[in-house]
């Protein structure tokens, strides 16, 4: 009995540390897809073409953000490791370098996209009305990319410092304002899909400014010199190379899925957009434990505490599975009722309700995937994550191409995507069972 009591106390202590970071992170993360869901609902009632256009726009913006997510993930692990090794000043210095890199990348991407946007949207092969809606939204929305990347980097700094409460407050306030702005501009002022893009751009810019000010103020308090530091910025870029490669495989998979959905026509693409919005909500919710894992594992390995790092990993995997099952059940039940919130098109509603059953079955697998993804990112194991991404993409490609060639429909498209998630889970579980991912100390060079 004493042994069982001690084990229970140990598990309770682990859970307290996990959820002290995961709960605020969960609340922060779900505000973003809730905003996307609100956008889909606002735009969906403008018409099926507009909703389908938002599907293309969301995919393209998602690619850009996804490829740059290393600004959050890489910064979190770098800052957490330096914090774990006892050097808070170096941790904040790395954060400032991350903010500078975010601005540089954001401006470059914005310029390139504005020049190439018509060609990129045309590559999806949408009908003319869908193409025009996507272009209208994107011309405005991509102006917020520098702000989004600053927000990613700044949030990564705070998470690395084990502060998930500040990003929560900023995210909730700005996203609530965003929803209000979108409602006002889309319907009150009558700007349509352009009004949604303006509202989103405004909220993202304000959020980025707030987070940047908080990080810079903390750096100045710690005595970190502000300014342009090429060496630090290059180090931050090198740390993110493997994470960019890893994320590229995920975005290629998502884009292939969207292209196949686009070929199925406006109804299929509109239903895919609604389903993707709900999937994004589920993914972000499950990612709360993963991001807590990034910060915790980074700090523990920075301090050299491998045993506690493994114990935390096992505990987080268990919670990931439980949360995946719970969210899957909720999706299966609620999915039969929520489709009408997004569109008045009965064909789209019926298709969404059926596809969400598949999504519900995939969600427990995602629970394991996101937790292990976060743990390995926190460990600085970006090289293996890139390799695992390539393997998973190679497994998914024949599945999605078969669905497109056979015109099997949206349900089978999401079944195929479930195969992609299963491949990801197998590659990550295999890695986590070994010791090659465990590297201690504050130095992540070569990862």
C-alpha positions in Angstrom: 0.0 0.0 0.0 2.8 2.5 0.7 4.3 1.8 -2.7 0.9 2.5 -4.4 0.4 5.6 -2.4 3.9 6.9 -3.3 3.2 6.2 -7.0 -0.1 8.0 -6.8 1.6 11.0 -5.2 4.3 11.0 -7.9 1.8 10.9 -10.7 -0.1 13.7 -9.1 3.0 15.8 -8.9 3.8 15.1 -12.6 0.2 16.0 -13.6 0.3 19.3 -11.7 3.4 20.4 -13.6 2.0 19.2 -16.9 -1.4 20.9 -16.5 0.0 24.1 -15.0 1.3 24.7 -18.5 -1.2 22.7 -20.6 -4.4 24.3 -19.3 -3.5 27.9 -20.1 -2.0 26.7 -23.4 -5.2 24.8 -24.2 -7.2 27.9 -23.7 -4.8 29.9 -25.8 -4.7 27.4 -28.7 -8.4 26.8 -29.0 -9.1 30.5 -29.5 -7.2 30.4 -32.8 -9.3 27.6 -34.5 -12.4 29.0 -32.9 -11.7 32.2 -34.7 -11.3 30.2 -38.0 -14.6 28.5 -37.2 -16.2 31.9 -36.7 -14.7 33.1 -40.0 -16.1 29.9 -41.7 -19.5 30.6 -40.2 -19.6 34.3 -41.2 -18.4 33.6 -44.7 -20.3 30.4 -45.2 -23.6 32.2 -45.0 -22.4 34.6 -47.8 -22.5 31.6 -50.2 -20.9 28.2 -51.1 -18.4 29.9 -53.4 -17.1 32.2 -50.7 -16.8 29.4 -48.2 -14.8 27.3 -50.8 -12.6 30.4 -51.5 -11.9 30.6 -47.8 -10.9 26.9 -48.0 -8.1 27.7 -50.5 -7.1 30.9 -48.6 -6.9 29.0 -45.3 -4.8 26.3 -46.8 -2.3 28.8 -48.3 -2.0 30.8 -45.1 -1.7 27.6 -43.1 1.2 26.5 -45.3 3.0 29.8 -44.6 2.4 29.7 -40.9 3.2 26.0 -40.7 6.5 26.4 -42.4 7.4 29.2 -40.0 6.1 27.4 -36.9 9.7 26.7 -35.9 9.7 30.3 -34.8 7.5 29.2 -31.9 8.7 25.7 -31.4 12.4 26.3 -31.9 12.3 29.3 -29.7 10.4 27.5 -27.0 12.9 24.7 -26.8 16.0 27.0 -27.0 14.7 29.3 -24.3 13.6 26.4 -22.1 17.0 24.7 -22.3 18.9 27.8 -21.5 16.5 28.5 -18.6 17.0 24.9 -17.4 20.7 25.4 -17.4 20.3 28.5 -15.2 21.0 31.3 -17.8 17.8 33.4 -18.0 19.7 36.2 -19.7 20.8 33.9 -22.5 17.3 32.6 -22.8 15.9 36.1 -23.4 18.7 36.9 -25.8 17.7 33.9 -27.9 14.1 35.2 -27.7 15.1 38.6 -29.1 17.0 36.9 -32.0 13.8 34.9 -32.7 11.7 38.1 -32.9 14.2 39.7 -35.4 14.2 36.6 -37.5 10.4 36.6 -37.5 10.2 40.1 -38.9 12.8 39.4 -41.6 11.0 36.2 -42.8 7.6 37.8 -42.6 8.4 40.7 -44.8 10.1 38.5 -47.4 7.2 36.1 -47.6 4.7 39.0 -47.8 6.5 40.5 -50.8 6.8 37.2 -52.7 3.2 36.2 -52.1 1.8 39.5 -53.3 3.7 39.1 -56.6 2.8 35.4 -57.1 -0.7 35.2 -55.6 -2.8 34.8 -58.8 -0.6 32.1 -60.1 -0.6 30.2 -56.7 -4.4 30.3 -56.4 -4.9 29.2 -60.0 -2.7 26.2 -59.3 -5.5 24.8 -57.1 -7.7 24.7 -60.2 -10.8 26.3 -58.6 -13.9 27.7 -60.5 -13.7 31.4 -61.4 -16.1 32.5 -58.5 -14.1 30.5 -55.9 -10.8 31.8 -57.3 -12.0 35.5 -57.0 -13.2 35.0 -53.5 -9.9 33.4 -52.4 -7.9 36.3 -54.0 -10.0 38.9 -52.4 -9.4 37.4 -49.0 -5.7 36.7 -49.5 -4.7 40.1 -50.8 -5.6 41.6 -47.5 -5.0 38.7 -45.0 -1.4 38.0 -46.0 -0.4 41.5 -45.0 -0.7 40.2 -41.5 2.0 37.5 -42.0 4.8 39.6 -40.4 2.6 40.1 -37.4 1.7 36.4 -37.2 5.4 35.4 -37.2 6.3 37.9 -34.5 3.4 36.5 -32.5 4.7 33.0 -33.0 8.2 33.9 -31.9 7.1 36.0 -28.9 4.7 33.3 -27.7 7.5 30.8 -28.0 9.7 32.9 -25.8 7.1 33.1 -23.1 6.4 29.4 -23.2 10.1 28.6 -23.0 10.1 30.8 -19.8 7.3 28.5 -18.5 4.8 31.4 -18.9 1.6 30.2 -20.7 -0.8 32.6 -18.9 0.3 35.8 -20.7 -0.2 34.3 -24.2 -3.6 33.2 -23.0 -4.7 36.7 -22.0 -3.4 38.2 -25.3 -5.0 35.5 -27.4 -8.4 35.6 -25.8 -8.7 39.4 -25.9 -7.5 39.8 -29.5 -9.5 36.9 -30.9 -12.7 38.1 -29.2 -12.1 41.5 -30.8 -11.5 39.8 -34.1 -14.8 37.9 -34.0 -16.6 41.2 -33.2 -14.7 43.0 -36.0 -15.5 40.3 -38.5 -19.2 40.3 -37.7 -19.3 44.1 -38.0 -17.3 44.3 -41.2 -18.8 41.3 -43.0 -22.4 42.1 -42.3 -22.7 45.4 -40.6 -20.6 47.4 -43.1 -21.3 44.9 -45.9 -17.7 44.3 -46.9 -18.3 40.5 -47.3 -15.3 38.3 -47.4 -12.9 41.3 -47.5 -14.3 42.4 -44.2 -13.3 39.2 -42.6 -9.8 39.5 -43.9 -9.6 43.1 -42.6 -10.8 42.1 -39.1 -8.3 39.3 -38.9 -5.4 41.5 -40.0 -6.3 44.1 -37.4 -6.5 41.6 -34.5 -3.2 39.9 -35.5 -1.3 43.2 -35.7 -2.5 44.3 -32.2 -1.6 40.9 -30.7 1.9 40.9 -32.2 2.6 44.4 -30.9 1.5 43.4 -27.4 3.5 40.2 -27.2 6.6 41.9 -28.7 6.5 44.7 -26.1 6.2 42.2 -23.3 9.2 40.2 -24.5 11.4 43.3 -25.2 10.5 44.7 -21.8 11.6 41.4 -20.1 14.8 41.4 -22.1 15.7 44.9 -21.1 15.0 44.1 -17.4 17.4 41.2 -17.7 20.0 43.4 -19.2 19.9 41.9 -22.7 21.2 44.4 -25.3 18.6 45.1 -27.9 19.5 45.4 -31.6 20.4 43.4 -34.7 22.5 40.4 -33.8 23.4 38.5 -37.0 25.1 35.6 -35.2 22.2 35.0 -33.0 19.7 35.3 -35.8 21.7 32.8 -37.9 21.8 30.4 -35.0 18.0 30.6 -34.6 17.6 30.0 -38.3 19.9 26.9 -38.2 17.9 25.5 -35.3 14.8 25.8 -37.3 16.0 24.2 -40.6 15.0 20.7 -39.6 11.6 21.9 -38.2 10.9 23.7 -41.5 11.6 20.4 -43.4 9.4 18.5 -40.9 6.6 21.0 -41.3 7.0 21.1 -45.1 6.0 17.4 -45.2 2.9 18.1 -43.1 1.9 21.1 -45.3 2.4 19.1 -48.5 0.1 16.4 -47.2 -2.6 19.0 -46.2 -2.2 20.7 -49.6 -2.6 17.5 -51.5 -5.7 16.9 -49.5 -7.1 20.3 -50.4 -6.3 19.9 -54.1 -8.2 16.6 -54.3 -11.1 18.3 -52.4 -11.0 21.2 -54.9 -11.2 18.8 -57.9 -14.4 17.4 -56.4 -16.3 20.8 -56.9 -17.5 23.6 -54.7 -19.7 21.4 -52.4 -16.9 19.0 -51.7 -14.4 21.8 -51.1 -16.8 23.8 -48.9 -17.5 20.6 -46.8 -13.7 20.1 -46.6 -13.2 23.6 -45.3 -15.8 23.1 -42.5 -14.3 19.7 -41.6 -10.7 21.2 -41.7 -11.8 24.0 -39.4 -13.1 21.5 -36.8 -10.0 19.3 -37.3 -7.9 22.3 -36.6 -9.8 23.0 -33.4 -9.2 19.4 -32.3 -5.5 19.5 -33.3 -4.9 22.7 -31.4 -6.7 21.3 -28.3 -4.6 18.2 -28.4 -1.5 20.3 -29.0 -1.8 21.9 -25.5 -0.1 18.9 -23.9 2.5 18.8 -26.7 3.5 22.4 -26.2 3.7 21.9 -22.4 5.9 19.0 -23.3 8.2 21.2 -25.4 8.7 23.6 -22.5 9.0 20.9 -19.8 11.2 18.5 -21.8 13.4 21.3 -23.0 13.9 22.6 -19.4 14.5 19.1 -17.9 17.0 18.1 -20.6 18.7 21.5 -20.2 19.1 20.7 -16.5 20.3 17.1 -17.3 17.3 15.4 -15.6 16.7 12.5 -18.0 14.8 10.2 -15.6 12.2 12.9 -14.9 12.0 13.7 -18.6 11.1 10.1 -19.5 8.6 10.0 -16.7 7.0 13.2 -18.0 6.9 11.9 -21.5 5.1 8.7 -20.5 2.6 10.6 -18.5 1.9 13.0 -21.3 1.4 10.2 -23.8 -1.2 8.7 -21.5 -3.1 12.0 -21.2 -2.8 12.5 -25.0 -4.6 9.2 -25.6 -7.3 10.0 -23.0 -7.9 13.4 -24.5 -8.0 12.1 -28.0 -10.7 9.6 -27.1 -12.7 12.2 -25.3 -12.5 14.8 -28.1 -13.3 12.1 -30.6 -16.5 11.1 -28.8 -17.5 14.8 -28.6 -16.9 15.2 -32.3 -18.9 12.1 -33.2 -21.9 13.3 -31.2 -21.8 17.1 -31.9 -20.8 16.7 -35.5 -24.3 15.7 -36.4 -25.6 19.0 -35.2 -23.0 21.7 -36.0 -22.9 21.6 -39.8 -25.8 24.0 -40.0 -23.8 26.6 -38.2 -21.4 26.9 -41.1 -23.7 26.8 -44.1 -27.3 26.7 -45.2 -26.4 24.4 -48.2 -28.1 21.0 -47.3 -25.6 19.1 -49.4 -22.6 20.5 -47.6 -24.3 19.9 -44.2 -25.0 16.3 -44.9 -21.5 15.7 -46.2 -19.8 17.3 -43.2 -21.9 15.3 -40.7 -20.7 12.0 -42.3 -17.0 13.0 -42.6 -16.8 14.0 -39.0 -17.4 10.4 -38.0 -14.1 9.6 -39.7 -12.5 12.5 -38.0 -13.7 11.2 -34.6 -12.0 7.9 -35.2 -8.7 9.5 -36.1 -8.6 11.8 -33.1 -7.2 9.3 -30.6 -4.3 8.6 -33.0 -3.7 12.3 -33.2 -3.5 12.5 -29.4 -0.4 10.3 -29.4 1.1 12.1 -32.5 0.9 15.6 -31.1 2.3 14.7 -27.7 5.3 12.9 -29.1 5.8 15.6 -31.7 6.0 18.1 -28.9 8.4 16.0 -26.8 10.8 15.5 -29.6 10.7 19.2 -30.5 11.5 20.1 -26.9 14.4 17.6 -27.1 15.7 19.3 -30.1 15.3 16.2 -32.3 14.3 18.1 -35.4 16.4 16.0 -37.8 14.5 12.8 -36.9 11.2 14.7 -37.1 12.0 15.7 -40.7 12.9 12.1 -41.6 9.7 10.8 -40.0 7.7 13.5 -41.9 9.2 12.3 -45.2 8.4 8.6 -44.4 4.8 9.5 -43.5 4.3 11.6 -46.6 5.6 8.8 -48.8 3.1 6.5 -47.2 0.2 9.0 -47.7 0.9 10.0 -51.3 -0.4 6.9 -53.0 -3.5 6.9 -50.7 -4.5 10.5 -51.5 -3.7 10.1 -55.2 -5.9 6.9 -55.3 -8.8 8.8 -53.8 -8.4 11.6 -56.3 -8.0 9.3 -59.3 -11.0 7.2 -58.4 -13.1 10.2 -57.3 -14.0 8.3 -54.2 -15.2 11.4 -52.4 -14.5 13.4 -49.2 -15.2 10.6 -46.8 -12.5 8.4 -48.3 -10.2 11.4 -48.6 -10.3 11.8 -44.8 -9.9 8.0 -44.3 -6.7 8.4 -46.3 -5.6 11.3 -44.1 -6.2 9.0 -41.1 -3.6 6.7 -42.7 -1.2 9.6 -42.8 -1.7 10.2 -39.1 -1.2 6.5 -38.3 2.1 6.6 -40.2 3.2 9.6 -38.2 2.3 7.9 -34.9 4.3 4.7 -35.8 7.4 6.7 -36.7 7.2 8.8 -33.5 6.5 5.9 -31.1 9.5 4.0 -32.6 11.8 7.0 -31.8 10.4 7.6 -28.3 11.1 4.0 -27.3 14.9 4.5 -27.8 17.5 6.8 -26.4 18.8 8.6 -29.5 16.6 11.6 -29.0 17.8 12.4 -25.5 20.5 15.1 -25.4 21.2 17.1 -22.3 22.6 20.6 -21.8 21.7 24.0 -23.3 23.4 23.5 -26.7 21.1 22.4 -29.5 23.6 22.9 -32.3 23.5 20.1 -34.8 20.0 19.1 -34.0 
